[in-house]
Amino acid sequence: MKYKRSFRDIVIMSLLFFLGINAIGGGIYGLMGAKDVPLNWLESSPFKDYFIPSLFLLVVVAGSCLGAGVMVWKGYEHARKMTLLCGILLMGWIGSQLSIIGYVSVLQPSVLIAGLLLVVLGARR
């Protein structure tokens, strides 16, 4: 029998795929040197450049968002848990970013809200 997706599943998938694709773009941009992003933002961080944060964004953040999106799309049993974990990861990622570089973009609160939304949607049955 084919899995029937709910409206909530469609919202979750759309959000996860959108965030995952954006994280891929950000990760690749950072790995290519992030030429328009000031290096002095990293002065109070353990990083000398954007390579490690960009690699994390590309592999962990994008990978978990896209993986969770596929799990929801296919109707896997643990898709909601993965959605919840992905939301927590996103909020941790942005929280860390805010603590290191401060508020520099409207994308930061947007991703924080998206992470919170994923937590709420992933936690609900």
PASEBA-1860 file (N, C-alpha, C; in nm, 3 decimals):
! residues 125
1> MKYKRSFR> 0.084/-0.118/0.000/0.000/0.000/0.000/0.089/0.125/0.000 ~ 0.053/0.222/-0.079/0.130/0.345/-0.090/0.106/0.434/0.031 ~ 0.213/0.497/0.079/0.206/0.587/0.193/0.136/0.716/0.153 ~ 0.037/0.759/0.230/-0.034/0.885/0.204/0.022/0.992/0.297 ~ 0.077/1.096/0.237/0.138/1.204/0.315/0.030/1.302/0.363 ~ 0.048/1.346/0.487/-0.041/1.447/0.543/0.009/1.586/0.502 ~ -0.074/1.686/0.526/-0.032/1.824/0.500/0.092/1.857/0.583 ~ 0.094/1.810/0.708/0.209/1.833/0.795/0.335/1.772/0.736
9> DIVIMSLL> 0.324/1.651/0.681/0.439/1.587/0.617/0.491/1.671/0.500 ~ 0.401/1.726/0.422/0.440/1.808/0.307/0.511/1.935/0.354 ~ 0.461/1.996/0.460/0.526/2.115/0.516/0.665/2.079/0.567 ~ 0.675/1.968/0.642/0.804/1.925/0.696/0.902/1.897/0.583 ~ 0.860/1.819/0.483/0.948/1.786/0.370/0.995/1.912/0.298 ~ 0.903/2.002/0.272/0.938/2.125/0.201/1.041/2.204/0.279 ~ 1.019/2.217/0.407/1.112/2.291/0.493/1.248/2.222/0.497 ~ 1.249/2.091/0.514/1.376/2.017/0.521/1.453/2.025/0.390
17> FFLGINAI> 1.384/2.006/0.278/1.453/2.013/0.149/1.503/2.154/0.119 ~ 1.422/2.255/0.152/1.465/2.393/0.132/1.589/2.424/0.216 ~ 1.586/2.387/0.343/1.701/2.412/0.431/1.823/2.332/0.387 ~ 1.802/2.208/0.346/1.913/2.125/0.301/1.981/2.180/0.176 ~ 1.901/2.222/0.080/1.957/2.278/-0.044/2.032/2.408/-0.014 ~ 1.976/2.491/0.073/2.045/2.615/0.111/2.175/2.587/0.186 ~ 2.174/2.485/0.271/2.296/2.448/0.343/2.403/2.397/0.246 ~ 2.362/2.327/0.142/2.459/2.284/0.041/2.523/2.407/-0.024
25> GGGIYGLM> 2.439/2.503/-0.062/2.491/2.625/-0.124/2.586/2.700/-0.032 ~ 2.546/2.715/0.095/2.632/2.785/0.192/2.760/2.709/0.218 ~ 2.751/2.578/0.227/2.870/2.496/0.251/2.969/2.504/0.136 ~ 2.918/2.495/0.015/3.006/2.505/-0.103/3.069/2.643/-0.111 ~ 2.988/2.746/-0.088/3.040/2.884/-0.090/3.153/2.900/0.012 ~ 3.131/2.848/0.132/3.235/2.857/0.235/3.359/2.778/0.200 ~ 3.342/2.660/0.145/3.457/2.578/0.107/3.537/2.641/-0.007 ~ 3.470/2.725/-0.085/3.539/2.795/-0.194/3.605/2.924/-0.145
33> GAKDVPLN> 3.599/2.949/-0.015/3.669/3.063/0.041/3.582/3.173/0.098 ~ 3.453/3.171/0.072/3.360/3.272/0.124/3.418/3.413/0.108 ~ 3.451/3.447/-0.015/3.527/3.571/-0.042/3.460/3.699/0.007 ~ 3.328/3.702/0.018/3.260/3.823/0.062/3.226/3.824/0.211 ~ 3.274/3.723/0.283/3.246/3.714/0.426/3.375/3.748/0.501 ~ 3.370/3.849/0.587/3.491/3.893/0.658/3.549/3.784/0.749 ~ 3.680/3.763/0.738/3.748/3.667/0.824/3.753/3.713/0.969 ~ 3.745/3.845/0.992/3.751/3.894/1.130/3.631/3.850/1.213
41> WLESSPFK> 3.525/3.800/1.147/3.412/3.746/1.223/3.454/3.623/1.303 ~ 3.560/3.559/1.262/3.606/3.436/1.329/3.709/3.461/1.438 ~ 3.741/3.587/1.467/3.846/3.619/1.564/3.823/3.555/1.701 ~ 3.699/3.548/1.747/3.673/3.490/1.879/3.632/3.342/1.870 ~ 3.667/3.280/1.760/3.631/3.140/1.740/3.757/3.053/1.734 ~ 3.739/2.922/1.737/3.855/2.834/1.723/3.897/2.814/1.576 ~ 3.832/2.883/1.483/3.858/2.863/1.341/3.941/2.976/1.282 ~ 4.036/2.941/1.196/4.117/3.042/1.129/4.058/3.083/0.994
49> DYFIPSLF> 3.970/2.997/0.942/3.900/3.026/0.818/3.765/2.955/0.820 ~ 3.694/2.959/0.709/3.558/2.904/0.705/3.552/2.758/0.660 ~ 3.666/2.693/0.645/3.667/2.556/0.594/3.590/2.459/0.683 ~ 3.625/2.450/0.811/3.561/2.352/0.901/3.412/2.385/0.920 ~ 3.374/2.510/0.950/3.231/2.538/0.961/3.154/2.509/0.832 ~ 3.216/2.536/0.718/3.150/2.511/0.590/3.135/2.362/0.564 ~ 3.237/2.285/0.599/3.230/2.140/0.583/3.120/2.082/0.672 ~ 3.110/2.133/0.796/3.004/2.090/0.887/2.866/2.125/0.829
57> LLVVVAGS> 2.854/2.246/0.778/2.728/2.290/0.717/2.690/2.200/0.600 ~ 2.787/2.170/0.516/2.762/2.089/0.398/2.729/1.944/0.432 ~ 2.809/1.884/0.519/2.793/1.741/0.547/2.685/1.715/0.652 ~ 2.697/1.780/0.768/2.609/1.748/0.880/2.472/1.816/0.866 ~ 2.472/1.946/0.848/2.345/2.018/0.842/2.268/1.982/0.715 ~ 2.331/1.997/0.598/2.262/1.963/0.473/2.227/1.815/0.469 ~ 2.321/1.731/0.509/2.297/1.587/0.506/2.182/1.544/0.594 ~ 2.174/1.601/0.714/2.065/1.562/0.804/1.930/1.616/0.754
65> CLGAGVMV> 1.929/1.738/0.702/1.803/1.794/0.649/1.753/1.712/0.530 ~ 1.841/1.684/0.436/1.799/1.608/0.319/1.764/1.464/0.355 ~ 1.841/1.405/0.445/1.811/1.270/0.490/1.676/1.262/0.560 ~ 1.649/1.357/0.647/1.520/1.360/0.717/1.406/1.384/0.618 ~ 1.430/1.471/0.519/1.328/1.497/0.417/1.293/1.371/0.340 ~ 1.394/1.293/0.304/1.370/1.167/0.234/1.294/1.069/0.323 ~ 1.331/1.065/0.451/1.262/0.975/0.544/1.113/1.010/0.555 ~ 1.083/1.139/0.563/0.942/1.182/0.569/0.873/1.148/0.438
73> WKGYEHAR> 0.938/1.175/0.325/0.881/1.149/0.194/0.846/1.001/0.176 ~ 0.935/0.914/0.225/0.912/0.770/0.210/0.824/0.713/0.321 ~ 0.792/0.794/0.421/0.704/0.749/0.528/0.770/0.656/0.628 ~ 0.900/0.671/0.647/0.971/0.585/0.743/0.922/0.608/0.885 ~ 0.926/0.503/0.961/0.876/0.503/1.098/0.943/0.610/1.185 ~ 1.073/0.629/1.170/1.147/0.722/1.256/1.166/0.860/1.193 ~ 1.087/0.891/1.093/1.101/1.020/1.025/1.074/1.138/1.119 ~ 0.975/1.125/1.205/0.944/1.234/1.299/1.060/1.257/1.395
81> KMTLLCGI> 1.120/1.150/1.443/1.235/1.165/1.535/1.352/1.233/1.464 ~ 1.374/1.195/1.339/1.482/1.257/1.263/1.452/1.405/1.238 ~ 1.325/1.437/1.215/1.284/1.577/1.197/1.311/1.656/1.325 ~ 1.276/1.598/1.437/1.300/1.661/1.567/1.450/1.684/1.589 ~ 1.530/1.581/1.563/1.676/1.594/1.578/1.733/1.698/1.483 ~ 1.680/1.703/1.362/1.726/1.801/1.265/1.696/1.943/1.312 ~ 1.579/1.963/1.369/1.543/2.094/1.424/1.636/2.135/1.537 ~ 1.668/2.041/1.623/1.761/2.068/1.734/1.899/2.102/1.680
89> LLMGWIGS> 1.943/2.027/1.579/2.072/2.053/1.516/2.076/2.193/1.455 ~ 1.971/2.231/1.385/1.966/2.364/1.324/1.971/2.475/1.428 ~ 1.896/2.456/1.537/1.898/2.559/1.642/2.036/2.565/1.708 ~ 2.100/2.450/1.725/2.237/2.448/1.779/2.336/2.514/1.685 ~ 2.322/2.487/1.557/2.409/2.547/1.456/2.398/2.699/1.459 ~ 2.276/2.750/1.457/2.256/2.895/1.456/2.293/2.956/1.591 ~ 2.262/2.885/1.700/2.303/2.935/1.832/2.454/2.948/1.842 ~ 2.527/2.850/1.792/2.673/2.857/1.791/2.721/2.970/1.703
97> QLSIIGYV> 2.659/2.983/1.586/2.697/3.089/1.494/2.674/3.227/1.557 ~ 2.560/3.244/1.621/2.530/3.372/1.686/2.628/3.402/1.799 ~ 2.668/3.300/1.873/2.761/3.323/1.984/2.901/3.356/1.934 ~ 2.937/3.309/1.815/3.070/3.335/1.761/3.076/3.464/1.681 ~ 2.983/3.483/1.586/2.993/3.600/1.498/2.887/3.706/1.526 ~ 2.789/3.673/1.611/2.683/3.769/1.640/2.579/3.772/1.529 ~ 2.486/3.862/1.542/2.379/3.876/1.443/2.431/3.953/1.323 ~ 2.429/3.887/1.206/2.478/3.952/1.084/2.382/3.937/0.966
105> SVLQPSVL> 2.279/3.856/0.981/2.190/3.831/0.868/2.051/3.792/0.915 ~ 1.951/3.832/0.837/1.814/3.793/0.865/1.796/3.641/0.852 ~ 1.888/3.576/0.784/1.882/3.430/0.772/1.898/3.361/0.906 ~ 1.973/3.421/0.997/1.995/3.358/1.127/1.865/3.338/1.206 ~ 1.786/3.443/1.230/1.660/3.417/1.300/1.564/3.333/1.217 ~ 1.572/3.343/1.084/1.486/3.261/0.999/1.517/3.113/1.017 ~ 1.644/3.078/1.020/1.683/2.937/1.039/1.650/2.893/1.181 ~ 1.666/2.981/1.277/1.630/2.949/1.416/1.481/2.917/1.426
113> IAGLLLVV> 1.399/2.998/1.362/1.254/2.975/1.362/1.221/2.845/1.288 ~ 1.288/2.821/1.177/1.265/2.697/1.102/1.303/2.575/1.187 ~ 1.414/2.585/1.260/1.454/2.476/1.349/1.352/2.452/1.458 ~ 1.302/2.560/1.516/1.199/2.549/1.619/1.071/2.486/1.562 ~ 1.034/2.527/1.442/0.917/2.470/1.376/0.936/2.320/1.352 ~ 1.055/2.279/1.310/1.082/2.137/1.291/1.074/2.059/1.423 ~ 1.122/2.120/1.530/1.112/2.056/1.661/0.966/2.036/1.700 ~ 0.887/2.141/1.682/0.744/2.133/1.717/0.673/2.028/1.631
121> LGARR> 0.696/2.034/1.499/0.631/1.941/1.409/0.681/1.797/1.427 ~ 0.809/1.784/1.457/0.866/1.651/1.478/0.825/1.589/1.609 ~ 0.796/1.671/1.708/0.759/1.620/1.841/0.611/1.581/1.847 ~ 0.530/1.642/1.761/0.385/1.613/1.762/0.356/1.480/1.695 ~ 0.262/1.411/1.747/0.220/1.283/1.687/0.104/1.304/1.595
END
